[in-house]
Amino acid sequence: MTRQPSGLDPLLDKLVRDVPDFPLPGVVFKDITPLLADPEGFAAVVDALAAAGRDEDGAVEVDKVVGMEARGFILAAPVALALGVGFVPVRKAGKLPGEVHAVSYALEYGLSTLEVHQDGIAPGERVLLVDDVLATGGTADATRQLVDRSGGVPHALAVLIELSFLHGRGAIGDLPLMAVRTI
């Protein structure tokens, strides 16, 4: 699926800024807040990400959209609405009430644990994973594992930006990837 929407590069050049040494020295943070503040840009990105949940004829192929904490929520919720399906948040440990599935994983600058409600995804549901950035792939892979543990079927991963130099694509195995932009 590695299809990449065309025509959005100038928009992303204008509306996504690099913040060096955030949150730690040596990390270049991709700040999407200017994009989120621009309604036309935000809508274009949501449409591009939602394409990963449709077939070539435009029919919806997924039952749920999963968004990863925290910026993945901002993108995944409107993608779910655009597709007419439910949204399921994947949160950091201890943020969800009730019974959860949990997966711990390595980040490029530390360790973390993600959780999803055990009843958030029904067995057999096809799930589109959405996040802002694919870096080393730890968050995406942990989220894919949570979908698997829930009995769901990971359909694809859609991200705003893929940082190809960090090789996150390798961490997600054969899960199809759609990146709006690859750097």
One Martini backbone bead per residue (centre of mass of N, CA, C, O) as a GRO file, in nm:
protein
  183
    1MET     BB    1   0.048   0.065   0.002
    2THR     BB    2   0.268   0.300  -0.051
    3ARG     BB    3   0.088   0.538  -0.076
    4GLN     BB    4   0.113   0.886  -0.187
    5PRO     BB    5   0.004   1.178  -0.164
    6SER     BB    6  -0.046   1.444  -0.369
    7GLY     BB    7   0.038   1.796  -0.320
    8LEU     BB    8   0.134   1.834   0.007
    9ASP     BB    9   0.425   1.940   0.046
   10PRO     BB   10   0.391   2.254   0.054
   11LEU     BB   11   0.204   2.250   0.298
   12LEU     BB   12   0.402   2.108   0.495
   13ASP     BB   13   0.631   2.311   0.473
   14LYS     BB   14   0.450   2.543   0.600
   15LEU     BB   15   0.292   2.365   0.862
   16VAL     BB   16   0.568   2.218   0.943
   17ARG     BB   17   0.783   2.219   1.223
   18ASP     BB   18   1.102   2.239   1.347
   19VAL     BB   19   1.228   2.115   1.675
   20PRO     BB   20   1.502   2.135   1.835
   21ASP     BB   21   1.563   1.952   2.118
   22PHE     BB   22   1.274   1.788   2.114
   23PRO     BB   23   1.257   1.669   2.428
   24LEU     BB   24   1.559   1.612   2.340
   25PRO     BB   25   1.864   1.593   2.270
   26GLY     BB   26   1.869   1.535   1.907
   27VAL     BB   27   1.573   1.598   1.867
   28VAL     BB   28   1.334   1.636   1.596
   29PHE     BB   29   1.046   1.803   1.611
   30LYS     BB   30   0.716   1.767   1.478
   31ASP     BB   31   0.519   2.048   1.433
   32ILE     BB   32   0.149   2.050   1.384
   33THR     BB   33  -0.005   2.308   1.485
   34PRO     BB   34  -0.026   2.478   1.223
   35LEU     BB   35  -0.197   2.270   1.072
   36LEU     BB   36  -0.438   2.259   1.277
   37ALA     BB   37  -0.499   2.581   1.232
   38ASP     BB   38  -0.556   2.486   0.931
   39PRO     BB   39  -0.841   2.392   0.781
   40GLU     BB   40  -0.743   2.306   0.496
   41GLY     BB   41  -0.498   2.136   0.579
   42PHE     BB   42  -0.639   1.945   0.772
   43ALA     BB   43  -0.844   1.832   0.568
   44ALA     BB   44  -0.634   1.718   0.367
   45VAL     BB   45  -0.505   1.519   0.567
   46VAL     BB   46  -0.754   1.357   0.643
   47ASP     BB   47  -0.816   1.258   0.358
   48ALA     BB   48  -0.545   1.113   0.314
   49LEU     BB   49  -0.570   0.915   0.556
   50ALA     BB   50  -0.852   0.790   0.478
   51ALA     BB   51  -0.757   0.637   0.220
   52ALA     BB   52  -0.646   0.384   0.387
   53GLY     BB   53  -0.974   0.297   0.438
   54ARG     BB   54  -0.986   0.254   0.124
   55ASP     BB   55  -1.059   0.171  -0.176
   56GLU     BB   56  -1.032   0.236  -0.513
   57ASP     BB   57  -1.361   0.315  -0.501
   58GLY     BB   58  -1.411   0.434  -0.183
   59ALA     BB   59  -1.457   0.208   0.000
   60VAL     BB   60  -1.497   0.100   0.309
   61GLU     BB   61  -1.253  -0.126   0.500
   62VAL     BB   62  -1.335  -0.034   0.795
   63ASP     BB   63  -1.441  -0.026   1.153
   64LYS     BB   64  -1.176   0.115   1.272
   65VAL     BB   65  -0.998   0.376   1.454
   66VAL     BB   66  -0.666   0.418   1.563
   67GLY     BB   67  -0.522   0.624   1.821
   68MET     BB   68  -0.226   0.771   1.926
   69GLU     BB   69  -0.068   0.892   2.170
   70ALA     BB   70  -0.163   1.211   2.107
   71ARG     BB   71  -0.164   1.308   1.804
   72GLY     BB   72  -0.330   1.071   1.690
   73PHE     BB   73  -0.604   1.171   1.789
   74ILE     BB   74  -0.630   1.428   1.613
   75LEU     BB   75  -0.634   1.253   1.345
   76ALA     BB   76  -0.822   0.996   1.391
   77ALA     BB   77  -1.101   1.111   1.456
   78PRO     BB   78  -1.159   1.248   1.173
   79VAL     BB   79  -1.113   0.990   1.012
   80ALA     BB   80  -1.349   0.832   1.130
   81LEU     BB   81  -1.564   1.031   1.035
   82ALA     BB   82  -1.496   1.014   0.728
   83LEU     BB   83  -1.562   0.688   0.738
   84GLY     BB   84  -1.795   0.606   0.950
   85VAL     BB   85  -1.637   0.527   1.220
   86GLY     BB   86  -1.477   0.427   1.487
   87PHE     BB   87  -1.301   0.535   1.781
   88VAL     BB   88  -0.973   0.436   1.927
   89PRO     BB   89  -0.784   0.468   2.204
   90VAL     BB   90  -0.432   0.492   2.264
   91ARG     BB   91  -0.272   0.470   2.578
   92LYS     BB   92  -0.121   0.535   2.840
   93ALA     BB   93  -0.055   0.424   3.128
   94GLY     BB   94  -0.343   0.476   3.340
   95LYS     BB   95  -0.578   0.633   3.143
   96LEU     BB   96  -0.772   0.386   3.155
   97PRO     BB   97  -1.058   0.254   3.225
   98GLY     BB   98  -1.057  -0.055   3.303
   99GLU     BB   99  -1.006  -0.301   3.088
  100VAL     BB  100  -0.680  -0.398   2.955
  101HIS     BB  101  -0.445  -0.380   2.713
  102ALA     BB  102  -0.078  -0.438   2.712
  103VAL     BB  103   0.226  -0.261   2.585
  104SER     BB  104   0.569  -0.274   2.568
  105TYR     BB  105   0.824  -0.026   2.459
  106ALA     BB  106   1.050   0.132   2.240
  107LEU     BB  107   1.199   0.429   2.206
  108GLU     BB  108   1.424   0.663   2.091
  109TYR     BB  109   1.390   0.794   2.422
  110GLY     BB  110   1.273   0.513   2.556
  111LEU     BB  111   1.001   0.398   2.758
  112SER     BB  112   0.676   0.224   2.712
  113THR     BB  113   0.309   0.214   2.757
  114LEU     BB  114   0.026   0.063   2.612
  115GLU     BB  115  -0.341   0.106   2.586
  116VAL     BB  116  -0.655  -0.084   2.564
  117HIS     BB  117  -0.959  -0.158   2.551
  118GLN     BB  118  -1.102  -0.467   2.548
  119ASP     BB  119  -1.387  -0.337   2.410
  120GLY     BB  120  -1.291  -0.155   2.152
  121ILE     BB  121  -1.239  -0.432   1.992
  122ALA     BB  122  -1.369  -0.655   1.786
  123PRO     BB  123  -1.374  -0.942   1.665
  124GLY     BB  124  -1.269  -0.888   1.320
  125GLU     BB  125  -1.200  -0.608   1.311
  126ARG     BB  126  -1.110  -0.351   1.106
  127VAL     BB  127  -0.792  -0.163   1.139
  128LEU     BB  128  -0.691   0.171   1.154
  129LEU     BB  129  -0.383   0.320   1.186
  130VAL     BB  130  -0.303   0.639   1.356
  131ASP     BB  131  -0.044   0.889   1.298
  132ASP     BB  132   0.192   1.134   1.273
  133VAL     BB  133   0.464   0.954   1.335
  134LEU     BB  134   0.722   0.759   1.184
  135ALA     BB  135   0.994   0.621   1.326
  136THR     BB  136   1.090   0.333   1.477
  137GLY     BB  137   0.790   0.176   1.539
  138GLY     BB  138   0.702   0.113   1.836
  139THR     BB  139   0.414   0.229   1.851
  140ALA     BB  140   0.295   0.081   1.608
  141ASP     BB  141   0.357  -0.208   1.703
  142ALA     BB  142   0.206  -0.194   1.974
  143THR     BB  143  -0.068  -0.133   1.844
  144ARG     BB  144  -0.087  -0.387   1.674
  145GLN     BB  145  -0.082  -0.576   1.921
  146LEU     BB  146  -0.346  -0.469   2.046
  147VAL     BB  147  -0.527  -0.549   1.814
  148ASP     BB  148  -0.465  -0.848   1.824
  149ARG     BB  149  -0.554  -0.894   2.128
  150SER     BB  150  -0.857  -0.798   2.050
  151GLY     BB  151  -0.913  -0.945   1.750
  152GLY     BB  152  -0.816  -0.774   1.542
  153VAL     BB  153  -0.749  -0.626   1.207
  154PRO     BB  154  -0.488  -0.508   1.060
  155HIS     BB  155  -0.485  -0.297   0.778
  156ALA     BB  156  -0.328  -0.014   0.851
  157LEU     BB  157  -0.087   0.255   0.823
  158ALA     BB  158  -0.135   0.604   0.900
  159VAL     BB  159   0.073   0.889   0.818
  160LEU     BB  160   0.204   1.195   0.793
  161ILE     BB  161   0.508   1.105   0.890
  162GLU     BB  162   0.808   0.963   0.758
  163LEU     BB  163   1.117   0.858   0.911
  164SER     BB  164   1.327   0.676   0.724
  165PHE     BB  165   1.607   0.696   0.892
  166LEU     BB  166   1.460   0.507   1.136
  167HIS     BB  167   1.316   0.238   1.025
  168GLY     BB  168   0.999   0.177   1.100
  169ARG     BB  169   0.903  -0.019   0.880
  170GLY     BB  170   1.044  -0.274   1.005
  171ALA     BB  171   0.851  -0.288   1.271
  172ILE     BB  172   0.564  -0.353   1.096
  173GLY     BB  173   0.617  -0.529   0.871
  174ASP     BB  174   0.328  -0.613   0.666
  175LEU     BB  175   0.207  -0.350   0.725
  176PRO     BB  176   0.054  -0.124   0.572
  177LEU     BB  177   0.176   0.193   0.430
  178MET     BB  178   0.072   0.543   0.477
  179ALA     BB  179   0.233   0.839   0.365
  180VAL     BB  180   0.215   1.167   0.315
  181ARG     BB  181   0.522   1.182   0.423
  182THR     BB  182   0.870   1.143   0.327
  183ILE     BB  183   1.207   1.177   0.495
   0.00000   0.00000   0.00000
